[in-house]
Amino acid sequence: GQNIDQPTEMTATEGAIVQINCTYQTSGFNGLFWYQQHAGEAPTFLSYNVLDGLEEKGRFSSFLSRSKGYSYLLLKELQMKDSASYLCAVMDSNYQLIWGAGTKLIIKP
Amino acid sequence: GAVVSQHPSRVICKSGTSVKIECRSLDFQATTMFWYRQFPKQSLMLMATSNEGSKATYEQGVEKDKFLINHASLTLSTLTVTSAHPEDSSFYICSARWVKIDNEQFFGPGTRLTVL
């Protein structure tokens, strides 16, 4: 079966760095996405990785290792507004997104 | 960037009535649109995949006669929840795929449905 695993909840301090991990097992791979979702709102796109390595975009970076079925989202210089759920999703061989359950990130002052 | 709108943003209805939700891609043509449902504190659950001009493909466990999807044009897809019941209360989100950008899906803002 297809499976995406990520931690349910994480807590971090304002100004610090946090890494959210995601492991996956899917039928085929056409890229991995990270989305941010604030409560009561739709997800917003953060990053897309299809090749191994690190993609950096401002305070957010995303890493992919296809051989290990592993990705992480790295958030630097955390701000209170970063409190949200972070969803990992893999596009399978049918170009369909398989979603993780999301990681709720709590930022403390 | 690519923008997807969804209407209405919030709807409250009585049990037994039908509710239509519209999803529009405003500045691009979306050959494929997706309908998701999200219950509180849970992840997105794909309900169906909608291709323009053809019948929608429903995920297992989703009743096609209850959740009617019409993808009449490259910029509009509608989801009609027929004979809604309180258990249908949820956050419904559509997304549209624009293959020019790495197959990324662009999400609408969502519709909060409450069935009394």
HADDOCK unambig.tbl for C-alpha pairs under 7 A between the chains (distance, minus, plus):
assign (segid A and resid 41 and name CA) (segid B and resid 109 and name CA) 6.28 0.50 0.50
assign (segid A and resid 41 and name CA) (segid B and resid 110 and name CA) 6.74 0.50 0.50
assign (segid A and resid 42 and name CA) (segid B and resid 93 and name CA) 6.80 0.50 0.50
assign (segid A and resid 42 and name CA) (segid B and resid 107 and name CA) 6.56 0.50 0.50
assign (segid A and resid 42 and name CA) (segid B and resid 108 and name CA) 6.66 0.50 0.50
assign (segid A and resid 42 and name CA) (segid B and resid 109 and name CA) 5.03 0.50 0.50
assign (segid A and resid 42 and name CA) (segid B and resid 110 and name CA) 5.68 0.50 0.50
assign (segid A and resid 43 and name CA) (segid B and resid 107 and name CA) 6.62 0.50 0.50
assign (segid A and resid 99 and name CA) (segid B and resid 44 and name CA) 6.82 0.50 0.50
assign (segid A and resid 100 and name CA) (segid B and resid 43 and name CA) 6.82 0.50 0.50
assign (segid A and resid 101 and name CA) (segid B and resid 42 and name CA) 6.32 0.50 0.50
assign (segid A and resid 101 and name CA) (segid B and resid 43 and name CA) 4.56 0.50 0.50
assign (segid A and resid 102 and name CA) (segid B and resid 43 and name CA) 6.14 0.50 0.50
